Amino acid sequence: MPPSQPRIPVLAVAGPTASGKSALAVRLARELDGEVISADSMQVYAALSIGTARPSEAEMQGVAHHLLGFLPLEESYSVARYVEDASHAAGSIHARGRLPILCGGTGLYLDALCQGRSFSDFRPETGVRTRLQAQAAQGGLDALWEQLRQVDPETAARLHPHDAKRIIRALEVWYDTGQTISQHNRQTQTQPPRYQGVTIALTYRDRQDLYQRIDQRVDQMMARGLAEEVRALLAAGIPRTSTAMQAIGYKELVRALDAGGDLAPAVEEIKRRSRQYAKRQLTWFRRKEDTEWILLDKMQDFSSVVQISTDYLREKGLP
């Protein structure tokens, strides 16, 4: 049996929106000779800049960033593709003798990469998904579920017969790979982690301080031209139903602009939805027991946060 490959050291900087993740990742990259890999499902889109709080060149401070603003708005992006892209970036960074630093609030992306999960990704050239979707749309979902029950009774038993998305996905994996999604998931779970991961998460000690930061960020986005960014996207013919246009900030402003009314209520809705999103992010990240939380005070000196982080990382032997 061949010897196992040494695991690549990776630092993940996580936490809710507006908690200061990007700034900390940049400072740690400068301190530890690292490069940043984004773990944000919306910052991948080229034309979504202001509303996704994508870091500017000035905010990057000369630190190399990966997986930012490279995807056309018309395309969808999956966790499977993220794992593939981020794995390639992490391997390249490590090969150059530098530390890969994941940074973002999309917990599914961070978990999938750090746990070393692999996915059977969608392969559009096969046409399988298109065919299955057409069959479901024509009233054939019951027949699709029966197909799934025949080839993968384990998965069929745990899916509702009307769960079109997951039924189609399970059949797609079967037709594309000859392997059931149940088998694939079991194999994935037995794979040893590829990365030696350490996670630091930021949030504010007082939840209201975080919410105030979120509200201030939304106001800053509007001042920087978020409404104009959305108008430009609509003028370019970007479909309102596209994945990118469902991001918080864009969806609310699209509705307001279409209605031709006052944008102020939309701004308040963006703030409310952003606070709700932050709450969900906190719930997600707090499930992980091996996360080092840094609780921020409202007026805390950021250099102390950097010091706490570097002390913890050196204690963990990273890098």
N, C-alpha and C positions, 0 to 999 in steps of 0.2 A: 504494500500500500504506500503511495507516495507521501512524503512528509507534507504536512499542512503548511500553507504559505503564511508568513508572518502578517499579523493584522496591521492595517494602515491606521495610524493615529489620526483621529478626527475630533475637532472641537465643535460642538453645536451651541449656538447662542439663541435661546428661545424666549418666549414670553408673549404677552398680549400686545396688540397694536398700540403704538405711541409710548411704549415703555422704555425706549432708548436702545433697542437691540442693535440697530445698524451702527450707531455711534460706538457702542462697546466693541462690536466686531472689528471695526476699523482700528480702534486703539489697540486691541489685542493683536491684530495682524501686524501692526507696526512694532509692537513690543516683542512678538514671538516669531517674526519672519514668516508670516502667513499670507494666504490669499483667501478671499471670501467667495463662497458659493451660495447664491440666493436660494432660499427655501420658501418662496412666496409664489402661490399659484397664479397671481395676477400680474406680478412684476415681470413675468416672462414676455408679456405682449409689448411689441415695439411702440405702439401709439398710446399706451396707457402710462403716463408719466406722473402727472400731478395727482390724480386721484388714487394712485397706488402708493404714493409716497416713495417712489423709486429714488434712491440716493443720487444726488447730483455729482458731477465731477469734483466740485469743491468738497462735498461731504465725503467722497471716497478718499481724499487726501493722498492720492497717488497709489493707493492699494488696488491691486488687480481684483476685479469682480467678475464672476461668471454667472451665466444663465439669467442675465438681465436684458430685457428689451430686444429679444432676438426673434420672436415669433409673430408672424402676421396675424392680424385680428380675425381673419377668416378661419384660422385653424383652431382645433381643440387640442388640449394638452392633458395627458393622463399621468397618473402616479407611476405607471409602468415606464413611460417615456422619461419622466423625471429621474427615476432611479438609474436608468441607462445613461442619461446625460450627466447627472451629478457624479455617478461612479467614474465616468471617463474623466471628468474634471478633477476629481479627488486623486485619481491615480496619476494624472499628469502633474498635479501640484506636488504630490509626494515624491515623484520621480525626480523633480527638480530640487529636492531637499528642503521643501517648504511645508508648512502646516496647513492642511485644508480646514477652513473655518466655515461651517454651515451657519447661515443666519436667516431667520424668517419665522413667520407665525403660522405656517401651514403645517400643523402637527403631523398629519398623515404623511407628508413628504419626508419630514425628519425621521419619523419612526421607520418608514419603509426602507430608507437608505441605511440608517444606523443598525437596523436589525438584519441587514443583508438579504432582504426579501427579493425574490425575482418574480417576474410576472410574465404570463403569456400575453403579449401586447396585441392590440388590434392591428391586423395586417390588411389594409384596405384593398390591396391588389387581389386578394382571394375572392372578394365579392360576397363572402358568406354573410357578413352582418347585414348588408343591404338586402340580400334575399330573405333573410329571416325577418327583418323589420317589415318588408313588404307583405310577407305572409301574415304577420301579426296584425298589420293595419287592415288587412282584408278579412278580419274576423277569424284568423286561424290560430289564436293564442292557445286555445285548448289543445289543438293538435300539436303545437310546439311543446307544451308542457308534457304531453303524452310521449313525444319523442325523447324528451329529457328523462322521463321516468324509465324508459326502456334502456337508455345508455348509461344513466347515472342516477339510479334510484335514491342514493344517499342525498344528493343535492336536491332532487325533486321533492323529497320528503320535508326538507326544511324551507322550501320556497312556497309562497302563496301562488296558486295557479294563475293569478292575475298580475304577478310581478313580472311584467314584460321585460324590463331592462335586465334583470338578473337571469331570467330564463334564456333570453337571447345570448347573453354573455357566456353562460355555461355551455350552450350548444355551439357557440362560435369556437370556444376552446376545444371542444371535442372534434369538430369538423376540421379545424386548422392543425391540430397536433396529434389527434388520435388518442389523446389522454383526457380523462375526466378532470374537471376542475377540482374535484375532491382529491384525486391522486396528486394533482399539481400542488395543492395547498399543503398536503402532508409532506411532500418532498421538500418544499420550501422551508417548512418549520423545522426540519431536521438538519438543515444546512448550518454549518458554523458561521458566526458573524464574520464578515469580511473586515470590519472596522473595530478598532479599539476606541470606542467613543466615550467622550466626557461631555456632559451637558450642563450648561449654566443657564438659569432662567431669571429674568428680571421682572419685577412688578413693584408697585408702590404699596407700602405698608398700609396706607389708608386708601381704600378703594375710591373714595371721592377725589383724591388727588390724581389718580389715573384717569378718571372720567373727565376731570377738568383739563388734563393734557389732551385727551381725545377731542374735546370740544374746541380747544384752541387750535389743534391741528386742522380740523375741518375749516375753521375760519381762515387759517393761513392758506389752505388749498383754494378757497374761493378767491382770496386776495391775489393769488398767483395766477388765476385764470382757469379754474376748473370748468366753469360754465362754458368758456370759449373752447376749451379742449373737447367738451362733449358736442358742442355745435359743429366743430370741425369734423368730428367723426360721423355725425349724422349727414353732413353735407357731402362726405366722401362715399356715402351709400352703405356704410356698415350696418348690417341688419340689427334691428333692435333686439332680436331673439338670440343673437350670437352669445357664446359663453362669456366673452370678454365684456360685453355690455351688461351682463348681469352682476358685475362687481358693485359693491357698496359705493355709492357716490355717483356712479354713472347711471344706474337704473333709475334712481330717484330724480335726477336732473333730466333724464330723457322724458319721463312722464310730465314733469313740470314744463319743459320747453314745448312739448307737443300740445299741452293745454294752453300755452301762451299766457300763463298767469305769473304771479309773483313767485320768485324763487325762494323767498324766506322760509315758507313751510317745508320745502324740499330740503333745505339746509338743516333744519331742525330734525327732520326725519333721518338724514344721513348721520347726524350726531347720535340719535337714539339707536339706530341700527349698528353703528360702530361700537357703542357701549355694550350692546347685546352680544356682538361678535367677540369683544374682549372677554366677556364673562364666559362664553363657550370655550375660548382659547385657554383660559385659566383652568377650567374644568378638565380639558384634555391634558394639559401639561402636568397637572398635579397628580395624574394617574401614575406617572413614572416615579418610582421610588429612588432611582439613582440620579436624580436631578438636584443640583446645588442651587438653591434659591437665594437670590440677593434681594432683600426687601429695602426699597428706596424710601427715603424721606423727601419731603417736598423740596427742601433747600439743600439737599445733600451735594457735597463737592464730588463731581464725577471722577476726579482722580482717585478718590478713595474706593470707588467701585472697581476701577481698573486694578488697583492694588489688591483688593480682596480676591478678584478673579485670578490674577497671576499667582498669588500665594496658593490658592486652591489647586490650580493646574499643576504647579510644581510639586505640590504634595501628592498629586495623582501620577506624577512622572510624565507629564505632557507639557511641552514636547520633550 
